[in-house]
């Protein structure tokens, strides 16, 4: 089975020294030669930033969309 690489950016820490903060901002997997955006809580969509830096749309899967919906995006379906 091909190996997948997983990357996450999370907020972690404390608010007012009493409330724990933990939340996923961005989750991206690289598998089968494609970038799978699992979660994108960024202000500027990571997929658009990747395209602006030269990554072809056919190499990016918006995995947070259901598989049957992905065909209606300009990005890869899987």
N, C-alpha and C positions, 0 to 999 in steps of 0.2 A: 504494500500500500504506500502511495506517495506521502511524503512528509508534508505537514502543514506547519506554517509559522504563524504564531498568534501575537498580536501587539494590542495593548490596551493603554489608554491614558485615563487616569482616574483622579478625582478630587478626593483627598484624604486628609483628615486633620480634626481639629476641634473648633467649635464656635463658642465663644464666651467661656472657655475652659470647662464646659459641662455637657455640651451636645456634640456627639460624634458625627462627623461628616464623612461619608463615603459614597461615591457615585461614579459610574462609568461615563466618561465624556465621549470616548472614541474606542471602538473595537474593530480591528482590521485583521483578517486572516489572509495569508498568501498560500494558495494551494493550486495545484494543476496549472501553474503559470499565470494565474489571474489573482487580482486583488479583490477580495470579498469584503465589502464594507458591511459588517454585521450590525453596527450601531454608530450613528453619527449625531452627537449632540453639540457639534461645533456651530458657531455663528455662520461661518462660511463653509459650505459643504466641502468635505474632504475630496469627494469625487471630482468636483469642479476644479479644485486646487491641483489635483493630480493631472487632469487634462491640460490645464494651463502650463504645466511643467513638462508636457510632452508625452504623457502616458495615453495610449490610444483607448478610446471608450470601450472597444471590444475586449480590453484586458481588465475591465472593472465591472464587478457584479454588485449591484445594489441589493445585497442579501436581506436587508430589512424589509424589502417588498416581497410579497408572496410570489412563488415561482410563476403562477399564471399571469401575474401583473407585469413581470419584468419585460415581457415582449413589447410592452407599450412605452418603454423608456428607450433612450438612445444608447443604453449601455448593454453589456453582455447579459445573457440570460442564465448562464451557469457553465 
